[in-house]
Amino acid sequence: MLERSRIRHILTLLHDKILHITWCKKDGSLRSANIRCRKGNNFQTLISWRKDGNNYISVQLMGNEKGIRTLNLNKIETIKCYGIKATIKD
């Protein structure tokens, strides 16, 4: 179990790694994807979502899906990296 308040710190540490996350969409269905936190020039994107009160991150979809998506940190259910799966508790 991982506390929701720690997600921001974990994603900062794993910014260049490929992660598998599951999140709840607006319509209530679950979605999962392999992602990488989007870097941007000089990590500007990462710096922008480290500020307090900002609950969104930009991620790059990996694998069969391509593109960039913005995710709400409050909707993330699980994070998996290096074979370790962490379930997020509220």
HELIX and SHEET records of a PDB file:
HELIX    1   1 ARG A    4  ARG A    6  5                                   3    
HELIX    2   2 ILE A    7  LEU A   13  1                                   7    
HELIX    3   3 ASN A   41  PHE A   43  5                                   3    
HELIX    4   4 GLN A   44  ARG A   50  1                                   7    
HELIX    5   5 LEU A   73  LYS A   75  5                                   3    
SHEET    1   A 7 LEU A   2  GLU A   3  0                                        
SHEET    2   A 7 ILE A  84  LYS A  89  1                                        
SHEET    3   A 7 ILE A  76  CYS A  81 -1                                        
SHEET    4   A 7 LEU A  19  CYS A  24 -1                                        
SHEET    5   A 7 LEU A  30  CYS A  37 -1                                        
SHEET    6   A 7 TYR A  56  LEU A  61 -1                                        
SHEET    7   A 7 ILE A  68  ASN A  72 -1                                        
END                                                                             
